[in-house]
Amino acid sequence: MRTFLSLILCAAAAGCAPLTPELDKHFGESVRVMNAQQTLAPEASSNTAVTAMDGRASHEVMTRYAKSFATPTPQPNVFTIGVGSGK
C-alpha cells in the first residue's frame, strides 16, 4: 500500500514539473532576432546632425509640393489604352 501511495505522489509531483524548460528559456528569442535583422541602421537614433537647405531652395520645394495637390493628375481613359489607329 505504501509503495502504491508513494508511486501516486511521485506521479503527482512529476505533473507539476515544467515540461519544456529549454523552450521556455528561449521564448521570444526568434522575434527579437528578426526585429534586429530587419533594422536598417540601429545607430540612427544617435545621429543628431541636421542637414539643411538654404531658404530660397526649401521655399521653392515646398511651393511645388503644395501645388502638386492643387490639381490632380488626369487619369487616362482605360478604354483607349492599347488602341491604335488601326492602319
Secondary structure, 3 states (H helix, E strand, C coil): CHHHHHHHHHHHHHHCCCCCHHHHHCCCHHHHHHHHHHCCCCCHHHCCCCCCCCHHHHHHHHHHHHHCCCCCCCCCCCCCCCCCCCC
